[in-house]
Amino acid sequence: MSAEQVGRIFREGSGRAIAVLIRIFGDIDVAEDALQEAFALALKTWPEGGLPPNPQAWLVTTARNGAIDRLRRESLGRAILSDLVREQAAATETLDLSLGPMDDDRLRLIFTCCHPALSSEAQVALTLRLLCGLATHDVARAFLVEETTMAQRLVRAKRKIKSAHIPYRVPEARELPSRLPPVLAVAYLVYNAGASRKPGASADLEDLGAEGIRLARLLVALLPREPEVAGLLALMLLNESRRAARFAGDGSIVLLRNQERAQWDRSLIDEGQTILRACLQRDEPGPYQIQAAIQAVHADAATFGQTDWQQIVALYDELLPMTRSPVVAMNRAIAVGEVEGPQAALDLIENLDLDRYYLFHSTRADFLRRLARGAEASLAYLKAAELAPTDAERRFLRSRSEERLH
């Protein structure tokens, strides 16, 4: 067994292991340090001795025993090594991580990482670090910051959990309506951090898209009665189905109307639509389910021209009052533009407060281009290029601007 294989097993199981250890010791730093020490031991022993029967249980047991030994040697550890900790340790002498209580631990950790007392940035960083098992340098790359900067942010977030006495528990049923949306938002942010990247351009960032889907699958398994959780997974799968078609061979962006639909992944589409049909039958519509339904309509069309834009406008009419988001209003206008024409769409977006959002300017430019207002369209494309977050998008938008100058 290679070190790479050991690392993969660790990555896949670290979220469950860290969740169990945080419950046992009540301290994130103690749990993280203990798990890292267990991982270091696994790197030494597994390649020669082979995998233990239950690798995740081995990691938790080894980490727990090592942490207890270390805490006994440290005066600071005496407060942590209470009777409760010893009882927890004895109760988990033999661990089967397929059992429900371990899933409860992961759910506790999800809600701790996504507590509203933490900033959105801290929520995403902690989720990537603790639940998804990404190393600090990988989290730093996702945020485009130095590793030392991210390490400091993670330390501050963990201190906030301590100082604010953020509980390590699953919210009660009455709390879920307010506590679940931040959790879903974090999972979607994780997915989008990787999903918009060109396949093969950056393995680290691509992995984030896969991590977002894995996190959504975990949430569906842990919260099977929440249709919005299923809606989020369906939305991710339907978006992911088109990712390979979004980029040309030279890395340039391909618009939806020009995408080669044979490149769309039908297995992901079928899975996403199956999940969506099941949650829509419950008749408890929510923003993620409706967004997934919009993507499902796109997936049903054999060509761009065959898209049922009337149905998409109707879905946006449901979504907009739920979100009151100017981005949703802009996307609704795009659909209206396909039904009523570019002038009607342009009228809808002119007063939206989205001046710092590059897609607003590129959308406005497209409407102006279709209205034969080339000079205005060119300026709008350049404004979008100034604000675009990636080189591929900047190149695409500048090329669109140049097209309008000739």
HUBEL-V254913 format. One record per backbone hydrogen bond with DSSP energy under -0.5 kcal/mol. CO is the residue of the C=O (numbers start at 1). NH is the residue of the N-H. If there is no record, write none. Layout:
co	nh
CO	NH
CO	NH
This chain:
co	nh
2	6
3	7
4	8
5	9
6	10
7	11
8	12
9	13
10	14
11	15
13	17
14	18
15	19
16	20
17	21
18	22
19	23
20	24
21	25
22	26
27	31
28	32
29	33
30	34
31	35
32	36
33	37
34	38
35	39
36	40
37	41
38	42
39	43
40	44
41	45
42	46
42	47
45	49
46	50
54	58
55	59
56	60
57	61
58	62
59	63
60	64
61	65
62	66
63	67
64	68
65	69
66	70
67	71
68	72
69	73
70	73
70	74
71	74
74	77
75	78
76	79
76	80
77	81
80	82
82	86
83	87
84	88
85	89
86	90
87	91
88	92
89	92
90	93
93	95
95	97
96	99
99	102
99	103
100	103
100	104
101	105
102	106
103	107
104	108
105	109
106	110
107	111
108	112
109	113
110	114
112	115
115	118
119	123
120	124
121	125
122	126
123	127
124	128
125	129
126	130
126	131
127	131
127	132
128	134
135	138
135	139
136	140
137	141
138	142
139	143
140	144
140	145
141	144
146	150
147	151
148	152
149	153
150	154
151	155
152	156
153	157
154	158
155	159
156	160
157	161
158	162
159	163
160	164
161	166
162	165
167	169
172	175
172	176
173	176
173	177
175	178
175	179
176	180
179	183
180	184
181	185
182	186
183	187
184	188
185	189
186	190
187	191
188	192
189	193
190	194
191	194
191	195
192	196
194	197
198	201
198	202
202	206
203	207
204	208
205	208
205	209
206	209
206	210
207	211
208	212
209	213
210	214
211	215
212	216
213	217
214	218
215	219
216	220
217	221
218	222
219	223
223	226
225	227
226	229
226	230
227	231
228	232
229	233
230	234
231	235
232	236
233	237
234	238
235	239
236	240
237	241
239	242
240	243
241	265
242	245
242	246
243	246
244	247
246	254
248	251
252	248
253	255
255	258
255	259
256	259
259	261
260	263
261	264
264	266
265	269
266	270
267	271
268	272
269	273
270	274
271	275
272	276
273	277
274	278
275	279
276	280
277	281
279	282
279	284
280	283
286	290
287	291
288	292
289	293
290	294
291	295
292	296
293	297
294	298
295	299
296	300
297	301
298	301
303	306
304	307
307	309
308	312
309	313
310	314
311	315
312	316
313	317
314	318
315	319
316	320
317	321
318	322
319	322
319	323
320	324
325	329
326	330
327	331
328	332
329	333
330	334
331	335
332	336
333	337
334	338
335	338
335	339
336	339
336	340
336	341
337	341
341	345
342	346
343	347
344	348
345	349
346	349
346	350
349	352
352	354
354	357
356	358
357	360
357	361
358	362
359	363
360	364
361	365
362	366
363	367
364	368
365	369
366	370
367	371
368	373
369	372
372	374
373	377
374	378
375	379
376	380
377	381
378	382
379	383
380	384
381	385
382	386
383	387
384	388
390	394
391	395
392	396
393	397
394	398
395	399
396	400
397	401
398	402
399	403
400	404
401	405
402	405
402	406
403	406
